[in-house]
Amino acid sequence: MAVENQKGALAAAQAEPLENPSEFFSHGEGDSPRTHASEKTRGSVLGFAVLLTLTFSAVELIGGWLANSLALIGDAGHMLTDSMSLFFALIANRIAMKGADKVHSFGHGRVEVIAAFVNGLIMLGVVLWLFLEAFERIREPAAVSGFNVMAIALTGLLINVGVAWSLSRDRKNVNTRAALLHVMGDLMGSVAAIIAGAVIWLGGPAIVDPLLSMFVGALLLHATWTILRDSIRILLDSTPEKTDYDAVGEYIRSVKDVEEVHDLHVWTISPGHDAVQCHVLITSYQCWPRILHEIREGIKGRFGIDHVTVQPEWACMTPWWICPKNAAGEEKAKKAPIERNGQ
């Protein structure tokens, strides 16, 4: 009768849905929960940047068309792509703020990485367009109104400096860095347009306009590659660039009573959130609480990683001081099942 009651209670528990479906996503001791204070601040900055760059891109585009300046038109087009990229970054930031759920158990942080990757591809297109247009202008130079170019570009420079300063306060986030890349490229474009306008206004050759556009394109190409490389590394679950994989493994193996380390993984879950996962073979299950504490604290202190998951394995359940050491005992240990997950 008691057994039937237990079965009935178990069936009822299995049939009853969890009141809080996210209880499995909570973080235990040693794990780092994703906080949203910085994400909210980042979202406010991105929203302001979108409004500012979108408004001025229209002004700069009209001014570049009236002044017949490739440098200014290119800068306006670049600022328009800035607005788009900043908007993508803003949307990605909002999505990334959502917590983990049953479908996305790691959260939504990688949406920002995908946005950074897409922004990098867009920037490659902008750079290619700048080079093609510059080559065309070198072949057939056009008259340019130097003073108008200089005046409009100077206003754009001031706006870009303000936006870049706001975004530069969060350089660790690859999504914000990608947005900052666009703005910095636009800032350099404004500087190039100012120089081109000043040279032409003072009677210099009009060819300086496309030449400076190519210089800006070369700088942007290098910065774009950096963003693409970093986002690809995260999407491929590569070891973080500043983390030595072998050093992590050697440290774990150096912890007292750890005999072997295998299935070691070090990767980035989302920007600013690295993780370590491994299996360790230990001498005794009684040592496990101390070993786990040392591994977590050591990895956090040495490598700055506080999301650490370690699975213990051992061959002998007998306390270490009476665990068989002779051949017969070793044979018994081999036959004993390997315990996992501390069970």
C-alpha positions as CSV (number, residue, x, y, z in Angstrom):
1,M,0.0,0.0,0.0
2,A,2.8,2.3,0.9
3,V,4.5,1.5,-2.4
4,E,1.4,2.3,-4.3
5,N,1.0,5.6,-2.5
6,Q,4.7,6.5,-3.4
7,K,4.1,5.6,-7.0
8,G,1.0,7.8,-7.1
9,A,2.8,10.7,-5.6
10,L,5.6,10.3,-8.0
11,A,3.2,10.2,-11.0
12,A,1.5,13.3,-9.8
13,A,4.8,15.1,-9.3
14,Q,5.8,14.2,-12.9
15,A,2.5,15.3,-14.3
16,E,2.4,18.6,-12.5
17,P,4.2,21.4,-14.4
18,L,6.9,23.4,-12.7
19,E,5.5,26.6,-11.2
20,N,8.8,28.4,-12.1
21,P,10.1,27.0,-15.4
22,S,13.3,28.9,-15.0
23,E,14.4,27.4,-11.7
24,F,16.9,25.2,-13.5
25,F,18.6,28.3,-14.9
26,S,19.5,29.7,-11.5
27,H,23.3,29.9,-10.7
28,G,24.9,28.0,-7.9
29,E,27.9,29.0,-5.9
30,G,30.9,29.7,-8.1
31,D,28.8,30.5,-11.2
32,S,28.4,34.0,-12.6
33,P,24.8,35.2,-13.3
34,R,24.3,37.6,-16.2
35,T,23.5,41.0,-14.8
36,H,21.5,43.5,-16.8
37,A,22.6,46.9,-15.4
38,S,25.4,47.3,-17.9
39,E,23.2,46.0,-20.7
40,K,20.5,48.7,-19.9
41,T,23.1,51.4,-19.9
42,R,24.5,50.1,-23.2
43,G,21.1,50.1,-24.7
44,S,20.4,53.7,-23.8
45,V,23.7,54.8,-25.3
46,L,23.0,52.8,-28.5
47,G,19.5,54.3,-28.8
48,F,20.9,57.9,-28.6
49,A,23.6,57.1,-31.1
50,V,21.1,55.7,-33.6
51,L,19.0,58.9,-33.5
52,L,22.0,61.2,-33.8
53,T,23.7,59.4,-36.6
54,L,20.6,58.9,-38.6
55,T,19.6,62.6,-38.5
56,F,23.0,63.8,-39.5
57,S,23.6,61.2,-42.3
58,A,20.7,62.8,-44.2
59,V,22.2,66.3,-43.7
60,E,25.6,65.1,-44.8
61,L,24.3,63.2,-47.9
62,I,22.5,66.3,-49.2
63,G,25.6,68.5,-48.5
64,G,27.9,66.0,-50.2
65,W,25.6,65.9,-53.3
66,L,25.5,69.7,-53.5
67,A,29.3,70.0,-53.0
68,N,30.0,67.1,-55.4
69,S,32.4,65.5,-52.9
70,L,33.0,61.8,-52.9
71,A,34.7,62.0,-49.5
72,L,31.6,63.6,-48.0
73,I,29.1,61.4,-49.9
74,G,31.1,58.4,-48.8
75,D,31.1,59.7,-45.2
76,A,27.3,60.2,-45.4
77,G,26.8,56.7,-46.7
78,H,29.1,55.4,-44.0
79,M,27.1,57.2,-41.4
80,L,23.9,55.8,-42.8
81,T,25.3,52.3,-42.4
82,D,26.4,53.4,-38.9
83,S,22.8,54.1,-38.1
84,M,21.8,50.6,-39.4
85,S,24.6,48.8,-37.5
86,L,23.8,50.7,-34.3
87,F,20.2,49.8,-34.7
88,F,21.1,46.1,-35.2
89,A,23.3,46.4,-32.1
90,L,20.5,48.0,-30.1
91,I,18.1,45.2,-31.1
92,A,20.7,42.6,-30.3
93,N,21.3,44.2,-26.9
94,R,17.6,44.1,-26.1
95,I,17.4,40.4,-27.0
96,A,20.6,39.6,-25.1
97,M,19.0,41.0,-21.9
98,K,16.4,38.2,-21.9
99,G,17.3,35.5,-19.5
100,A,17.8,31.8,-20.1
101,D,14.7,29.7,-21.0
102,K,13.9,26.1,-21.9
103,V,14.9,26.6,-25.5
104,H,18.0,28.9,-24.9
105,S,19.5,27.5,-21.7
106,F,22.7,29.6,-22.1
107,G,20.7,32.8,-22.5
108,H,20.6,35.1,-25.6
109,G,24.0,36.7,-25.3
110,R,25.3,35.4,-28.6
111,V,22.7,37.4,-30.5
112,E,25.1,40.3,-29.9
113,V,28.0,38.3,-31.5
114,I,25.8,37.5,-34.6
115,A,25.0,41.2,-34.9
116,A,28.7,42.1,-34.7
117,F,29.5,39.5,-37.4
118,V,26.7,41.0,-39.7
119,N,28.0,44.5,-39.0
120,G,31.5,43.4,-40.0
121,L,30.2,42.0,-43.3
122,I,28.4,45.3,-44.0
123,M,31.6,47.2,-43.3
124,L,33.4,45.1,-45.9
125,G,30.8,46.2,-48.4
126,V,31.3,49.8,-47.5
127,V,35.0,49.5,-47.8
128,L,34.7,47.9,-51.2
129,W,32.4,50.6,-52.4
130,L,34.8,53.3,-51.2
131,F,37.7,51.8,-53.1
132,L,35.7,51.4,-56.3
133,E,34.4,55.0,-56.2
134,A,37.8,56.4,-55.3
135,F,39.4,54.6,-58.3
136,E,36.7,56.0,-60.6
137,R,37.3,59.6,-59.2
138,I,41.1,59.2,-59.7
139,R,40.5,58.4,-63.4
140,E,38.0,61.2,-63.8
141,P,38.5,64.0,-61.2
142,A,35.4,66.1,-60.5
143,A,35.1,69.7,-59.3
144,V,34.5,69.9,-55.5
145,S,33.3,72.7,-53.3
146,G,36.0,72.7,-50.7
147,F,34.5,75.1,-48.2
148,N,31.1,73.3,-48.1
149,V,32.8,70.0,-47.6
150,M,34.9,71.3,-44.8
151,A,32.1,72.9,-42.9
152,I,29.7,69.9,-43.1
153,A,32.5,67.4,-42.3
154,L,33.5,69.4,-39.2
155,T,29.9,69.2,-37.8
156,G,29.9,65.5,-38.5
157,L,33.3,65.1,-36.8
158,L,31.9,66.7,-33.6
159,I,28.9,64.4,-33.6
160,N,31.1,61.3,-34.2
161,V,33.4,62.2,-31.4
162,G,30.5,62.4,-29.0
163,V,29.0,59.0,-30.1
164,A,32.5,57.3,-30.1
165,W,33.2,58.6,-26.6
166,S,29.9,57.1,-25.3
167,L,30.5,53.7,-27.0
168,S,34.1,53.5,-26.0
169,R,33.2,53.0,-22.3
170,D,32.2,49.4,-23.1
171,R,35.1,48.0,-25.2
172,K,34.8,44.5,-23.8
173,N,31.6,43.8,-25.6
174,V,32.1,42.6,-29.2
175,N,28.7,44.0,-30.3
176,T,29.5,47.4,-28.9
177,R,33.0,47.3,-30.4
178,A,31.5,46.5,-33.8
179,A,29.2,49.5,-33.4
180,L,32.2,51.6,-32.3
181,L,34.1,50.4,-35.3
182,H,31.5,51.9,-37.6
183,V,31.5,55.2,-35.7
184,M,35.3,55.4,-35.7
185,G,35.4,54.7,-39.4
186,D,32.9,57.5,-39.8
187,L,35.0,59.8,-37.6
188,M,38.0,59.1,-39.8
189,G,35.9,59.7,-42.9
190,S,35.0,63.1,-41.4
191,V,38.6,63.9,-40.8
192,A,39.5,62.9,-44.3
193,A,36.7,65.0,-45.7
194,I,37.8,68.0,-43.7
195,I,41.4,67.7,-45.0
196,A,40.2,67.2,-48.5
197,G,37.9,70.2,-48.3
198,A,40.6,72.4,-46.8
199,V,43.2,71.4,-49.5
200,I,40.7,72.0,-52.3
201,W,39.5,75.2,-50.8
202,L,43.1,76.5,-50.7
203,G,43.6,75.7,-54.4
204,G,44.9,72.1,-54.2
205,P,44.1,69.3,-56.6
206,A,40.7,67.7,-56.5
207,I,42.4,64.2,-56.6
208,V,43.1,64.6,-52.9
209,D,39.4,63.8,-52.2
210,P,39.5,60.2,-53.6
211,L,43.0,59.5,-52.3
212,L,42.0,60.3,-48.7
213,S,38.9,58.2,-49.2
214,M,41.1,55.2,-50.0
215,F,43.3,55.9,-46.9
216,V,40.2,55.7,-44.7
217,G,39.1,52.5,-46.5
218,A,42.4,50.9,-45.7
219,L,42.1,51.7,-42.0
220,L,38.6,50.4,-41.9
221,L,39.6,47.2,-43.5
222,H,42.0,46.4,-40.7
223,A,39.5,47.2,-38.0
224,T,36.7,45.2,-39.7
225,W,38.9,42.1,-39.9
226,T,39.5,42.4,-36.1
227,I,35.7,42.4,-35.4
228,L,35.0,39.5,-37.8
229,R,37.9,37.5,-36.3
230,D,36.7,38.0,-32.7
231,S,33.0,37.2,-33.5
232,I,34.0,34.1,-35.5
233,R,36.1,32.8,-32.6
234,I,33.1,33.1,-30.2
235,L,30.6,31.5,-32.7
236,L,33.0,28.6,-33.1
237,D,33.4,28.1,-29.4
238,S,37.1,28.8,-29.6
239,T,39.3,29.2,-26.5
240,P,39.3,32.9,-25.5
241,E,42.2,34.7,-27.1
242,K,43.7,35.8,-23.8
243,T,43.3,32.4,-22.1
244,D,46.0,29.8,-22.2
245,Y,44.2,26.4,-22.7
246,D,47.2,24.4,-21.5
247,A,47.7,26.6,-18.5
248,V,44.1,26.0,-17.4
249,G,44.6,22.2,-17.6
250,E,48.0,22.3,-15.8
251,Y,46.5,24.3,-13.0
252,I,43.6,21.9,-12.5
253,R,45.9,18.9,-12.6
254,S,48.2,20.6,-9.9
255,V,45.4,20.7,-7.4
256,K,46.0,18.2,-4.6
257,D,44.4,14.8,-5.0
258,V,43.6,15.4,-8.7
259,E,45.2,12.5,-10.7
260,E,44.0,13.3,-14.2
261,V,42.2,15.9,-16.2
262,H,40.3,15.2,-19.5
263,D,37.4,16.5,-21.6
264,L,38.6,20.0,-20.9
265,H,36.7,22.8,-22.7
266,V,37.4,26.5,-22.4
267,W,35.1,28.8,-24.4
268,T,33.1,32.1,-24.5
269,I,29.4,31.7,-23.9
270,S,28.7,35.4,-24.7
271,P,30.8,38.6,-24.7
272,G,32.5,38.9,-21.3
273,H,31.2,35.5,-20.1
274,D,33.9,32.8,-20.4
275,A,33.4,29.2,-19.1
276,V,35.4,26.1,-18.2
277,Q,34.2,22.6,-18.2
278,C,36.2,19.4,-17.5
279,H,36.3,15.9,-16.0
280,V,38.8,15.1,-13.2
281,L,39.9,11.8,-11.8
282,I,40.4,12.2,-8.0
283,T,41.8,9.9,-5.3
284,S,38.8,9.8,-3.1
285,Y,35.2,11.1,-3.1
286,Q,35.8,12.5,0.4
287,C,38.2,15.0,-1.1
288,W,35.7,16.3,-3.6
289,P,34.3,19.4,-1.8
290,R,37.8,20.8,-1.2
291,I,39.0,20.0,-4.7
292,L,35.9,21.7,-6.3
293,H,36.4,24.8,-4.2
294,E,40.1,25.0,-5.1
295,I,39.5,24.6,-8.8
296,R,36.8,27.2,-8.9
297,E,38.6,29.8,-6.9
298,G,41.9,29.1,-8.6
299,I,40.5,29.5,-12.1
300,K,38.6,32.6,-11.1
301,G,41.7,34.2,-9.6
302,R,44.2,33.1,-12.3
303,F,42.2,33.4,-15.4
304,G,39.2,35.6,-14.5
305,I,36.7,32.8,-15.3
306,D,33.9,32.2,-12.8
307,H,31.6,29.9,-14.8
308,V,33.3,26.6,-13.9
309,T,31.7,23.1,-14.2
310,V,33.7,20.1,-13.0
311,Q,32.6,16.5,-13.2
312,P,34.4,14.2,-10.7
313,E,35.3,10.6,-11.4
314,W,36.9,8.0,-9.1
315,A,37.4,4.2,-9.2
316,C,37.3,3.4,-5.5
317,M,34.5,4.3,-3.2
318,T,36.5,3.1,-0.2
319,P,38.2,5.8,2.0
320,W,41.7,6.4,0.8
321,W,43.4,5.2,4.0
322,I,42.0,1.7,3.5
323,C,41.7,1.7,-0.3
324,P,43.5,-1.5,-1.5
325,K,47.0,-0.8,-2.9
326,N,48.1,-4.4,-3.8
327,A,47.4,-6.2,-7.1
328,A,44.3,-7.8,-5.8
329,G,43.0,-4.5,-4.6
330,E,43.8,-2.9,-8.0
331,E,41.8,-5.6,-9.7
332,K,38.8,-4.9,-7.5
333,A,39.1,-1.2,-8.2
334,K,39.1,-1.9,-12.0
335,K,35.9,-3.9,-11.6
336,A,34.2,-1.2,-9.5
337,P,32.0,1.2,-11.6
338,I,33.2,4.7,-12.1
339,E,31.1,7.1,-10.2
340,R,30.1,10.3,-11.9
341,N,28.6,13.7,-10.9
342,G,29.3,13.0,-7.3
343,Q,26.6,10.3,-7.1
